[in-house]
Amino acid sequence: MNRPLHLIPLLILGWLAYLLVASRPGPPPSSQADIPTDPPQSVSAPAVPTEYAVELSRLSVEQRKREQAAAKTKPFREDLQVATMVPWSKVISNNWPAFQALRRQAAAAPNGTTPCTLCDSKGYMGFCVLCRNRGKCPTCAGTGKARENEYCPTCLGARKCYLCFGTGKMPCPFCDDGMITLKWPLPQKMMPVN
């Protein structure tokens, strides 16, 4: 007895589905006038590259130039490291007694740290031994280029001194962001290359 009542909603849904499908317009009837008499010609790819392809090509060339420069970065920077050995050593030796005194203060402090008085107390010296306070890459003189179409291996095209990041103030070799701590390694004997 309940079966006929159960079928009524299904019949209504089926009838609604039929009405939806039947009310859609069909494809227009074809006529003989629509049939072309000439065979279609092949469509060729556009002769002019799209803006996207041009930009992708340019980025690919730039990436290749950066990779070529990066492959030479370490030897170039090592040459600069040797060239700045004397001024770097002077910075370390001139400040060594004061640095040792600051380490003793840090060792006696309850938290094991003391503010660095050798720098601006923010971790930067008031000068740069690599670029001599100019902020420009010493290899390319701030052009970013080694040759006409090559990036400078030292700065990788950034134009800035890699040691001071173009500020003319190199990171303090004695402290960690303006704080002397015994956990921080001793200053390097040679200027860093990274």
C-alpha atoms as one frame of an Amber mdcrd trajectory, in Angstrom:
protein
   0.000   0.000   0.000   2.866   2.389   0.686   4.522   1.598  -2.634   2.413
   3.824  -4.898   3.009   6.818  -2.588   6.745   6.173  -2.721   6.757   6.285
  -6.555   4.966   9.614  -6.862   8.003  11.790  -5.970  10.157   9.775  -8.372
   7.657  10.277 -11.182   7.517  14.014 -10.488  11.346  14.271 -10.542  11.510
  12.326 -13.789   8.857  14.542 -15.405  10.744  17.712 -14.302  14.016  16.337
 -15.696  12.277  15.605 -19.015  10.925  19.151 -19.184  14.385  20.622 -18.549
  16.003  18.548 -21.272  13.211  19.068 -23.764  13.182  22.838 -23.265  16.834
  23.272 -24.214  17.403  24.622 -27.711  19.062  22.133 -30.001  21.807  22.794
 -32.539  20.674  24.825 -35.540  19.775  22.734 -38.528  22.532  22.554 -41.079
  21.954  23.651 -44.590  23.882  23.160 -47.779  24.820  26.861 -47.808  26.918
  26.405 -44.668  29.222  23.797 -46.213  32.444  25.409 -47.501  33.497  24.542
 -51.014  37.244  25.100 -50.439  39.199  22.751 -48.153  40.317  24.394 -44.876
  43.853  25.732 -44.834  46.190  24.663 -42.069  46.551  27.070 -39.169  50.166
  27.871 -38.326  51.576  28.962 -34.988  51.940  32.710 -34.549  55.227  34.000
 -35.903  55.650  36.582 -33.132  56.333  35.153 -29.633  53.930  36.164 -26.931
  54.940  38.593 -24.212  54.987  35.688 -21.776  57.462  33.717 -23.894  59.706
  36.761 -24.301  59.701  37.430 -20.539  60.351  33.761 -19.783  63.282  33.764
 -22.191  64.692  36.942 -20.613  64.386  35.488 -17.109  66.089  32.299 -18.255
  69.034  34.282 -19.637  69.277  36.328 -16.421  69.213  33.160 -14.302  71.993
  31.618 -16.407  74.125  34.777 -16.028  73.610  34.780 -12.239  74.571  31.109
 -12.013  77.741  31.748 -14.035  78.663  34.635 -11.720  77.852  32.601  -8.592
  80.236  29.864  -9.743  83.061  32.447  -9.537  81.974  34.151  -6.284  84.141
  32.209  -3.843  87.479  32.769  -5.631  86.730  36.467  -6.178  85.830  36.966
  -2.527  88.863  34.975  -1.378  91.050  37.355  -3.398  89.421  40.275  -1.591
  89.932  38.479   1.709  93.672  38.327   1.053  93.736  41.942  -0.146  92.098
  43.157   3.086  94.195  41.031   5.416  96.195  44.009   6.761  93.258  46.338
   7.537  91.224  43.444   8.992  94.128  42.388  11.209  94.505  45.980  12.424
  90.847  46.087  13.453  91.214  42.838  15.390  94.570  43.665  17.022  93.679
  47.285  17.902  90.451  46.209  19.613  91.703  42.948  21.142  92.544  44.318
  24.629  89.143  46.036  24.926  87.431  42.898  23.617  89.151  40.746  26.270
  88.011  43.184  28.979  84.434  42.995  27.661  84.574  39.185  27.702  85.647
  39.297  31.342  82.702  41.590  32.107  80.356  39.189  30.294  81.743  36.250
  32.272  81.075  38.097  35.540  77.566  39.231  34.521  74.592  37.194  35.803
  73.204  36.673  32.294  76.651  36.101  30.725  76.466  39.112  28.400  77.556
  42.725  28.314  76.910  45.478  25.743  79.602  45.846  23.095  81.372  49.182
  23.222  83.503  48.426  20.158  80.595  49.039  17.786  77.426  51.124  17.733
  75.895  48.680  20.275  73.672  47.371  17.474  76.321  45.133  15.941  77.843
  47.448  13.312  81.238  49.125  13.175  81.377  52.720  11.932  83.393  51.702
   8.867  83.934  48.888   6.362  87.405  47.525   5.616  86.255  46.078   2.288
  84.627  49.020   0.500  86.266  51.735   2.616  82.878  53.135   3.668  81.584
  53.702   0.133  79.040  50.881   0.224  79.842  49.873  -3.355  81.163  46.513
  -4.451  84.960  46.847  -4.675  85.212  44.516  -7.670  82.799  46.281 -10.026
  82.850  49.736  -8.361  79.089  49.559  -7.969  78.151  48.801 -11.578  77.009
  45.216 -10.905  78.771  44.077 -14.076  82.033  42.220 -14.612  81.851  42.692
 -18.365  79.190  44.146 -20.598  76.787  41.207 -20.336  78.020  39.452 -17.179
  77.132  39.955 -13.552  79.894  40.786 -11.106  80.910  37.564  -9.323  81.548
  39.375  -6.029  78.170  41.082  -5.577  76.154  38.999  -8.100  74.878  42.173
  -9.718  73.651  43.783  -6.469  76.233  46.599  -6.824  76.668  46.737  -3.029
  79.575  45.691  -0.851  78.750  42.189   0.358  80.361  42.785   3.771  78.432
  45.928   4.791  75.425  45.431   2.467  75.980  48.882   1.000  75.750  50.792
   4.286  79.457  51.515   4.754  79.219  49.898   8.211  80.414  46.319   8.468
  79.087  43.855  11.071  81.090  43.915  14.280  83.446  40.906  14.352  83.429
  40.910  18.164  79.767  40.740  19.165  76.370  39.244  18.457  74.008  42.120
  17.590  75.648  44.477  20.035  76.151  42.009  22.889  79.406  40.375  23.973
  78.861  36.816  25.156  81.181  33.917  25.825  78.964  31.733  23.617  79.808
  33.841  20.562  82.898  32.627  18.638  86.095  34.663  18.688  86.626  37.063
  15.774  87.844  35.481  12.568  91.474  36.031  11.681  90.488  36.945   8.126
  87.554  38.882   6.745  84.538  36.621   6.053  83.721  35.721   2.456  80.005
  35.110   3.031
